[in-house]
Amino acid sequence: MISKCIFPVAGYGTRFLPATKSQPKEMLPIVNKPLVQYGVEEAMDAGLTDIGFVTGRGKRAIADHFDISYELEHQIKGTGKEAYLDSIREVINNCTFTYTRQAEMKGLGHAILTARKMVGDEAFGVILADDLCVEQDEGVMAQMVKLYKQFRCSIVAIEEVPMEEIYRYGVIAGENIKEGLYRVTDMVEKPDPKDAPSNLAIIGRYILTPDIFEIIERTPPGANGEVQITDALLTQAKEGAVMAYKYRGKRFDCGSVDGFVEATNYMYEHFYKKEGK
């Protein structure tokens, strides 16, 4: 039912300068795999194999990564190093990739609107690669796809965060439908802790219905002068329905240096080292 997933990857990654001066932050490795590949694998495992990247200048390394490198493969063919490419080969063989550029950085809402022609008139996923989500049995996007089949409306992933950190997130308030699931009644982007409607913060996983594009078009700039997807989703919630889902799993904020280091250590201890690589 849902086959497309959008990756907004046009940002500059200024918190990781100078490392991101000439390479995309999404290509920074968590152990031996680029951050963006974890997100694409999550989408693929959920059945979302039509991958669309909203890119910007200096992001060609992403397209090169999701392509075959004939010279490299020739050099390591028949050696033990060939197995290191198994994971990316699986992605390349099972997914298709489309790229479009976001000419100006006008916020996440604008980035999603830029993907309109890639998506067409169907529901789609959105993954922000900065949020690395780890789940042993089922990825966050796969969990959300199951919910979409039931409710057929936009869905955002949420988690509880400390109130002193709530200013960094979009925050929801909602009617509790069942354990871990809310019908959204309010959304605020980066609120002051004293004004936050709850401590339920939106993370970088969305399923959106195609009417969101028309709503984004009539959404004025909000926080930081940017077109916020949170504002558009609030309109959608008032006009129809938006669900917020407290996902199963562990998230690392790899848009921050602390979260990136924490994710690297966790993935090394729980996956890389255990596999004996």
C-alpha positions as CSV (number, residue, x, y, z in Angstrom):
1,M,0.0,0.0,0.0
2,I,2.9,2.4,0.7
3,S,5.9,2.0,-1.4
4,K,7.6,5.5,-1.3
5,C,9.8,7.0,1.3
6,I,11.3,10.5,1.3
7,F,14.7,11.4,2.8
8,P,15.2,15.2,3.3
9,V,19.1,15.4,3.1
10,A,19.7,19.0,2.0
11,G,20.9,20.4,5.3
12,Y,24.5,21.6,5.8
13,G,25.3,19.6,9.0
14,T,27.0,22.6,10.6
15,R,27.2,21.0,14.0
16,F,29.7,18.6,12.6
17,L,32.1,21.1,10.9
18,P,34.7,20.8,9.7
19,A,33.9,17.1,9.0
20,T,30.9,18.2,6.9
21,K,32.6,20.9,5.0
22,S,32.9,18.8,1.9
23,Q,30.9,15.7,2.6
24,P,27.2,15.2,3.6
25,K,26.5,14.7,7.3
26,E,24.3,11.8,6.3
27,M,27.4,9.9,5.0
28,L,29.2,10.1,8.3
29,P,29.7,6.5,9.5
30,I,28.1,4.8,12.5
31,V,30.9,2.2,12.8
32,N,31.3,1.1,9.2
33,K,28.0,2.1,7.7
34,P,26.8,5.6,6.6
35,L,24.0,7.0,8.8
36,V,21.7,7.4,5.8
37,Q,22.0,3.7,4.9
38,Y,20.5,2.7,8.2
39,G,17.5,4.8,7.4
40,V,17.1,3.3,3.9
41,E,17.4,-0.2,5.3
42,E,14.6,0.6,7.7
43,A,12.4,1.8,4.9
44,M,13.2,-1.2,2.8
45,D,12.4,-3.6,5.6
46,A,9.0,-1.8,5.9
47,G,8.3,-2.4,2.2
48,L,9.1,1.2,1.1
49,T,11.5,0.5,-1.7
50,D,11.0,3.6,-3.8
51,I,13.4,6.0,-2.2
52,G,13.4,9.7,-2.9
53,F,16.2,12.0,-1.7
54,V,15.6,15.8,-1.4
55,T,19.2,16.9,-1.7
56,G,21.2,20.1,-2.1
57,R,24.6,21.2,-3.3
58,G,27.5,19.0,-2.1
59,K,25.4,15.8,-1.7
60,R,26.6,13.8,-4.6
61,A,28.3,11.2,-2.3
62,I,24.8,10.0,-1.3
63,A,23.9,9.1,-4.9
64,D,27.4,7.5,-5.4
65,H,26.9,5.4,-2.3
66,F,23.6,3.9,-3.6
67,D,25.2,2.9,-6.8
68,I,27.6,0.2,-8.0
69,S,31.3,1.0,-7.9
70,Y,32.7,-1.2,-10.6
71,E,36.4,-0.4,-10.0
72,L,36.1,-1.1,-6.2
73,E,34.2,-4.4,-6.8
74,H,36.8,-5.5,-9.4
75,Q,39.6,-4.8,-6.9
76,I,38.2,-6.8,-4.0
77,K,36.5,-9.6,-6.0
78,G,37.4,-13.0,-4.7
79,T,38.8,-11.6,-1.4
80,G,37.3,-11.7,2.1
81,K,36.6,-8.0,1.8
82,E,33.9,-8.6,-0.8
83,A,31.4,-9.6,2.0
84,Y,31.7,-6.0,3.4
85,L,29.5,-4.9,0.5
86,D,26.7,-7.3,1.1
87,S,24.5,-4.9,3.0
88,I,24.7,-2.1,0.4
89,R,24.3,-4.6,-2.5
90,E,21.1,-5.8,-0.9
91,V,19.8,-2.2,-0.8
92,I,20.8,-1.4,-4.3
93,N,19.2,-4.6,-5.7
94,N,15.9,-4.1,-3.9
95,C,15.3,-0.3,-4.0
96,T,15.0,2.4,-6.7
97,F,16.4,5.8,-6.1
98,T,15.2,9.3,-7.2
99,Y,16.8,12.6,-6.5
100,T,15.6,16.2,-6.5
101,R,17.1,19.4,-5.2
102,Q,15.8,21.7,-2.6
103,A,17.1,25.0,-4.0
104,E,16.6,26.9,-0.7
105,M,16.6,25.8,2.9
106,K,13.1,26.8,4.0
107,G,12.4,24.1,6.6
108,L,11.2,20.5,6.7
109,G,7.8,21.4,5.4
110,H,9.3,23.0,2.3
111,A,11.6,20.0,1.8
112,I,8.7,17.6,1.8
113,L,6.8,19.8,-0.6
114,T,9.8,19.7,-2.9
115,A,9.3,15.9,-3.2
116,R,5.7,16.3,-4.4
117,K,6.4,15.2,-8.0
118,M,8.3,12.1,-6.8
119,V,5.5,11.1,-4.6
120,G,2.4,11.7,-6.6
121,D,-1.1,11.1,-5.2
122,E,-0.3,8.5,-2.6
123,A,0.7,8.1,1.0
124,F,4.4,8.0,1.7
125,G,6.9,7.7,4.5
126,V,9.5,10.3,5.6
127,I,12.6,9.4,7.4
128,L,15.1,11.9,8.9
129,A,18.4,10.1,8.8
130,D,19.6,12.1,11.8
131,D,17.4,10.0,14.0
132,L,18.9,6.5,14.1
133,C,16.2,4.1,15.4
134,V,17.2,0.7,16.6
135,E,14.7,-2.2,17.2
136,Q,15.6,-5.8,17.4
137,D,12.4,-7.3,15.9
138,E,10.7,-4.7,13.8
139,G,11.7,-1.2,12.6
140,V,9.9,1.9,13.5
141,M,8.6,2.5,9.9
142,A,7.4,-1.1,9.7
143,Q,5.4,-0.5,12.9
144,M,3.9,2.7,11.5
145,V,3.0,1.0,8.2
146,K,0.8,-1.5,10.1
147,L,-0.9,1.4,11.8
148,Y,-1.5,3.2,8.5
149,K,-3.3,0.1,7.1
150,Q,-5.7,0.4,10.1
151,F,-6.3,4.2,10.3
152,R,-5.5,5.5,6.7
153,C,-4.3,8.9,8.0
154,S,-1.0,10.7,8.6
155,I,1.0,9.3,11.5
156,V,3.9,10.7,13.4
157,A,6.3,8.8,15.7
158,I,6.7,10.2,19.2
159,E,8.6,9.6,22.4
160,E,8.7,11.0,25.9
161,V,11.5,13.5,26.4
162,P,12.6,15.4,29.5
163,M,10.8,18.8,29.7
164,E,14.1,20.7,29.8
165,E,14.8,19.3,26.2
166,I,11.3,19.8,24.8
167,Y,12.3,23.2,23.2
168,R,14.2,21.2,20.6
169,Y,11.2,19.3,19.2
170,G,7.7,19.5,17.8
171,V,5.4,18.5,20.6
172,I,1.9,17.0,20.5
173,A,-1.1,16.8,22.7
174,G,-3.8,14.3,22.0
175,E,-6.6,12.0,22.9
176,N,-5.3,8.6,24.1
177,I,-6.9,6.0,21.8
178,K,-5.1,3.0,23.3
179,E,-1.7,2.4,24.9
180,G,0.9,4.3,23.0
181,L,-1.5,5.8,20.4
182,Y,-3.0,9.3,20.4
183,R,-5.3,11.2,18.1
184,V,-3.6,14.6,17.8
185,T,-5.4,17.6,19.0
186,D,-2.6,20.1,19.2
187,M,1.0,20.5,17.9
188,V,3.6,23.1,18.7
189,E,7.0,23.5,17.2
190,K,9.9,24.0,19.6
191,P,7.9,25.4,22.5
192,D,9.2,26.9,25.7
193,P,9.0,24.2,28.3
194,K,6.4,26.2,30.3
195,D,4.2,26.4,27.2
196,A,4.6,22.8,26.0
197,P,1.3,20.8,25.8
198,S,3.0,17.6,26.9
199,N,6.4,15.9,26.9
200,L,5.5,13.8,23.8
201,A,8.0,14.9,21.1
202,I,7.9,14.1,17.4
203,I,10.9,12.3,16.1
204,G,12.1,11.9,12.5
205,R,9.5,9.3,11.3
206,Y,6.3,10.2,9.5
207,I,3.7,8.6,7.3
208,L,1.9,11.3,5.4
209,T,-1.2,11.3,3.2
210,P,-0.9,13.2,-0.1
211,D,-3.3,16.0,0.9
212,I,-0.4,17.3,3.1
213,F,1.1,18.9,0.0
214,E,-1.8,21.3,-0.5
215,I,-1.8,22.1,3.2
216,I,1.9,22.9,3.2
217,E,1.4,25.2,0.2
218,R,-1.0,27.4,2.3
219,T,1.0,27.1,5.5
220,P,2.9,30.4,6.3
221,P,6.4,30.3,7.7
222,G,6.5,29.5,11.4
223,A,9.3,28.9,13.9
224,N,12.7,30.3,12.7
225,G,10.9,31.7,9.6
226,E,10.7,28.2,8.1
227,V,7.8,26.2,6.7
228,Q,7.2,23.8,9.5
229,I,5.7,20.3,8.8
230,T,4.3,20.5,12.4
231,D,2.1,23.5,11.5
232,A,0.8,21.7,8.4
233,L,0.1,18.6,10.4
234,L,-1.9,20.5,13.0
235,T,-4.1,21.9,10.2
236,Q,-4.5,18.3,8.9
237,A,-5.4,17.1,12.4
238,K,-8.1,19.8,12.7
239,E,-9.5,19.1,9.2
240,G,-9.3,15.3,9.4
241,A,-7.1,13.1,11.6
242,V,-3.4,12.7,12.5
243,M,-2.2,9.9,14.8
244,A,0.8,10.0,17.1
245,Y,2.5,6.7,17.9
246,K,4.8,6.0,20.7
247,Y,7.1,3.6,18.9
248,R,9.0,0.6,20.2
249,G,12.8,0.9,20.0
250,K,15.7,3.1,20.9
251,R,16.5,6.4,19.2
252,F,19.8,8.2,18.9
253,D,19.9,11.9,17.9
254,C,22.8,11.7,15.5
255,G,22.3,15.3,14.5
256,S,24.3,16.1,17.7
257,V,27.9,15.1,18.4
258,D,26.9,13.5,21.8
259,G,24.1,11.4,20.2
260,F,26.4,10.4,17.3
261,V,29.1,9.2,19.6
262,E,26.5,7.4,21.8
263,A,25.1,5.7,18.7
264,T,28.5,4.6,17.4
265,N,29.4,3.0,20.8
266,Y,26.0,1.3,21.0
267,M,26.1,-0.1,17.5
268,Y,29.7,-1.3,18.0
269,E,28.9,-3.1,21.2
270,H,25.5,-4.6,20.3
271,F,25.9,-5.4,16.6
272,Y,29.4,-5.0,15.0
273,K,31.4,-6.6,17.8
274,K,28.9,-9.4,18.3
275,E,29.1,-10.3,14.6
276,G,32.9,-10.7,15.0
277,K,33.8,-8.2,12.3
